[in-house]
Amino acid sequence: MGEKKPEPLDFVKDFQEYLT
């Protein structure tokens, strides 16, 4: 996570993984 900026979809996916 540096050059690639956090996209909404990527954020949601990461969020779901955080919940599980």
GROMACS elastic network, one bead per residue, 0.5 to 0.9 nm:
[ bonds ]
;  ai    aj funct       b0    kb
    1     4     6  0.59952   500
    1     5     6  0.72318   500
    1     6     6  0.77548   500
    2     5     6  0.68994   500
    4     7     6  0.85255   500
    6     9     6  0.84352   500
    6    10     6  0.64396   500
    6    11     6  0.64536   500
    7    10     6  0.51444   500
    7    11     6  0.60681   500
    7    12     6  0.87115   500
    8    12     6  0.62415   500
    8    13     6  0.86621   500
    9    12     6  0.51358   500
    9    13     6  0.62279   500
    9    14     6  0.85785   500
   10    13     6  0.51024   500
   10    14     6  0.61009   500
   10    15     6  0.84333   500
   11    14     6  0.51128   500
   11    15     6  0.59701   500
   11    16     6  0.86131   500
   12    16     6  0.61371   500
   12    17     6  0.86107   500
   13    16     6  0.51873   500
   13    17     6  0.63368   500
   13    18     6  0.86276   500
   14    17     6  0.50986   500
   14    18     6  0.61805   500
   14    19     6  0.87952   500
   15    19     6  0.63602   500
   15    20     6  0.88330   500
   16    19     6  0.51042   500
   16    20     6  0.63500   500
   17    20     6  0.52195   500
